[in-house]
Amino acid sequence: MSQRSRFYLEWMIFNPIGFTIGSLHGATSSGFVPMLIPGLFGLVVGDLIFGAMFGFAQYSVFRRTGFLPVSIWWIIANSIGFTLGARIGALLTFRFTDEWSLAGIIFGVIMGTSVGLASAFALFQKFTPGHFFIWLGTSILAWIAGESIAFAANFSLITVPLVALAIAGITGLGLIHLQPRLHAE
């Protein structure tokens, strides 16, 4: 199996695992952490854990496959990016729309921008504006797909792996597209 195929297969397996574990611990008010720690502080801690869980799953795939060199900062960047996106998205999304399906798109843009920006700095040692915008666009598209599913399913826990698969499928393809360009530098 080629390195790309192995990377994509593991990316598609490990992301739903990390995302589901993260969701159980930190998803909105239904996660373990927000239930134990009430209020905004509990939500923020839960979001940090959620982002760190899928960030760790992704980091593990990078390390196991050697597909791209990333450091522990990948986990931290995803944790921070997820938390900022979730809190800003929760604050702003319904100020733009009352329509539930459109809310998924708006929330996805906010999440994709936040996670994409944060992870870009962990992903690229040196990067061109082209790399940056390819990754940012990929991240936004992935999170729009994922959040659209989440909103359509009313944030049902049973659909969390499907949300993760949508995000992983798109970000994995984006990383495969970027990988030879990043190694060429």
Protein Blocks (a to p, Z undefined) as FASTA:
>chain_A
ZZklmmmmmmmmmmmmmmmmmmmmmgcjlbmklmmmgcjklmmmmmmmmmmmmmmmmmmm
mmmnomaccdfklmmmmmmmmmmmmmmmmmmmmmmpmcfklmmmmmmmmmmmmmmmmmmm
mmpmbacfklmmmmmmmmmmmmmmmmmmmmmnoopaklmmmmmmmmmmmmmmmmmmmmmm
mmmZZ
